[in-house]
Every structure is written in structure tokens, then in C-alpha cells.
Amino acid sequence: MDLLKIIKNNLFIQNFAASIISSIPPYLEFSVSKYFAIKKAMYVTAHDSTHGSYLEFGVFTGSSFNFAIKAKKKMDKIFGKMDCEFIGFDSFQGFGEISKDDEHPAFKNKVFSVLVNKEQVIQNIKKISKGQKSRIVEGFYKDTIKNKTTADFKIDKARVIMIDCDLKESTRLALEFVKPSIQEGTVIIFDDYNCYKGNKDKGEFAAFSDFRKKYPEISFRRIFDCGYFGRAFIACNIN
Ligand SMILES: C[S@@+](CC[C@H](N)C(=O)[O-])C[C@H]1O[C@@H](n2cnc3c(N)ncnc32)[C@H](O)[C@@H]1O
């Protein structure tokens, strides 16, 4: 009897699987997906010898940032050591002023300020990044990266860029900032690409669409989707 027949004739197997899958907390599921996305990006860039830094916009508790450091160390074991500085950008107080266009029921300042103990997060990042260069740029993007570029922070090329700052305006500032660091092979992960009910004028999707229109000399190719809302691209051609 093949597996399909067994499942069809044993509804309890269906019920059991449904109970298990539906009881996995969504938060756990999309955090794990984020980890897999970062691991893939680290693998792809190590495999293709795309050297440079890991830049993360939206550090919060440091979950994805710390994971990226761990994933990079594993890739070094497979492909050989690659220099890679880890640089994270966050206010640790949420988004600051949220424009009408960026309003979203899940993106609230109080969620991202109350739930985070900045000192603890930075301490933990220091611990995880032992033997690995890392820095945290603290502050609202309008004060830290607006009208600046990676060159102002002595960042040369980007290997992986993790955009996890939810809003269109935050993403716009992040993309303008990283533009000179994008090289052929840079992977950009957008964790919230399809938020705002898929509205093409909002969120990370809209900021990236505007960026691609403004800088047509950089071509991107979608490489994978991740988590509940995310999508990753590779810069495949720069003219
Ligand atoms: C979804 S959380 C990041 C989650 C994190 N990557 C993780 O995996 O745990 C979004 C973060 O972006 C930060 N953020 C968004 N817009 C910002 C801005 N304009 N300036 C500074 N920080 C910002 C918030 O403070 C918040 O901590």
C-alpha cells in the first residue's frame, strides 16, 4: 500500500499532523524561516566569493544579527575564512515618528521600545561576535544614516543586507545609505516585503520598487522567498 493510501484510510494521521502544525507558534515559525534565509544568503555569497560586510537594518533583540554571525562562522568552515564585518542599525526605541502612509497595526513604537533591553542586547552581541568584527550604530535613521552612505562609515562592499525595519521610510533611508556598497552578488533580504496587504505603494516593497526605478543601473534578480512576508534578491548586474 502506498503512503497516500495509508493517509487516506487513516484520518487520524491527517488530524494528528494538522494539530501539530497548527500548534507551532507563528513567531517561532517565521523566526526560524528568517534564520534559514540568512543561512542561505551566507551560503550563496560564500559559494560565489562575494566578499564584504553584513549590514542589518532593524536589530531589535539581536536575534537575526547574532544568527548571521553564527551562520557565517559555519560557512567559513566549508568555504574557508572570509573577512566580514557585521554592522547593525537600530534606535532600540522603535521607529520614531511614523508617517500616515507607514501606519500599520503591527508596527507600533511601543512594541519595539518596551520589549527591548538595549544594554543586554549589545552585551549579548559582543559575546556572540567574539573573534568577529561587529558594530552597532544606535539611533534613528534620520539622525544616523540619512544623507550619508556606507563610505561615511568606512564600509566598503556589502555581502548580505538584511532589511528588517518594516516601514517604507526606514527602508528608503537604508537603501539610499547602502547603495554604493552594493556589488554584483550582494544579497538583499527583505523580511517584510509583502506586508501592508500586498499594497504596492507601501512598506519595504514600495521602497525597493522606487529604488530600482531610481537606479536602473543595478539589476536585481529574485532568488528566494522566506518566512510569511519576505523575499530575497541578488544584485546580478551593475552597469
Ligand atoms: C522587526 S524589528 C527587527 C527584528 C530583528 N531583525 C530580529 O530578527 O529580531 C524592527 C526594528 O527596526 C527598528 N527600526 C525601524 N525603523 C527605524 C528607524 N527609522 N530608525 C531606527 N530604527 C528603526 C526598530 O527599532 C525595531 O527594533
The ligand as a Gaussian input file, in Angstrom:
#p B3LYP/6-31G(d) Opt

LIG

0 1
 C       11.105000      43.804000      13.270000
 S       12.282000      44.572000      14.276000
 C       13.782000      43.785000      13.812000
 C       13.823000      42.327000      14.193000
 C       15.204000      41.693000      14.199000
 N       15.836000      41.725000      12.905000
 C       15.084000      40.277000      14.703000
 O       15.168000      39.346000      13.906000
 O       14.894000      40.093000      15.908000
 C       12.368000      46.174000      13.561000
 C       13.413000      47.082000      14.193000
 O       13.666000      48.156000      13.284000
 C       13.989000      49.306000      14.029000
 N       13.729000      50.489000      13.188000
 C       12.776000      50.629000      12.234000
 N       12.802000      51.851000      11.693000
 C       13.836000      52.507000      12.286000
 C       14.366000      53.818000      12.141000
 N       13.836000      54.690000      11.272000
 N       15.424000      54.170000      12.900000
 C       15.963000      53.279000      13.772000
 N       15.491000      52.017000      13.972000
 C       14.435000      51.627000      13.237000
 C       13.073000      49.218000      15.255000
 O       13.620000      49.907000      16.356000
 C       12.994000      47.712000      15.503000
 O       13.874000      47.305000      16.527000

